[in-house]
Amino acid sequence: MASAPSMTTYLSDLSLQHMLGGGAFTPPATLFLGLATSCNAAGVVTGEPTIGQHGYARVQFSNVVEAITVTGSPTTSISVAGGTTTFPVGTIVAFATSGGTLPAPLVPATPYFVVGGSSSTIQVAMTPAGTAITITTNGSGTNNLVPAFGTAASGQIQNLIALTFPQDTGVDWGAMNIFIIVDAATAGNVWLYNAIAGATNIGVNQTPYFPATALTVGPMY
């Protein structure tokens, strides 16, 4: 049985070794979204814009659930396991609550950008270079930083929040036909890939983004 088109053999091998071969596997706290013209099951990517040129960079997004707390509001600091070590500046994160309310003015299923922090805290803004949001309440119930992708169902999963790339500067990136999910900002291992519905040319001064549910990984069968 062949691997599903959205999964590379690298991730397939990791999954099988973990589930059937007794291997340990801990997903990284963040992953990276990239653009390209093609990718195959071996994870060979072609046509990705040059990282660090003409504004292009892979988008780093949260991939784990971590408890958050806020004390001493008003404050810009959100306590989260790992802090900026786990969620570096530029990471897109989202928050969720259970049995209570998020610290105001945070809103569930909304993309925020990490703009600072310490070894145990993060600060977030609405834009990549924005001013850190002032948190005005401590919130209640169980509050978490959550993955950018939602809950898997029927062998597939979609992005829970919008994911935005930097602005194209200088030269057209071109027609990007697929998205890739990788474990590093440069090089790294491609985990997943899929076609972009209605792909169009990305030109100078454009800021490509994917709204919530616009990216579908799978079906995985």
Protein Blocks (a to p, Z undefined) as FASTA:
>chain_A
ZZdfkbcfklmmmmmmmmmnopacdddfbdcddddfbdcfkopaehiacehiahiacddd
dfbdcddddehiacfbdcdehijmlmgghiacddddehiacddfbdehiacddfbdcfkb
ccddfbfklccdddfbebeajdddddfbdcdeehiacdfbdcdddddehiaebjcfbdcd
dfbfbgcidfbdcddehiacddehiacdddehkacgdjfZZ
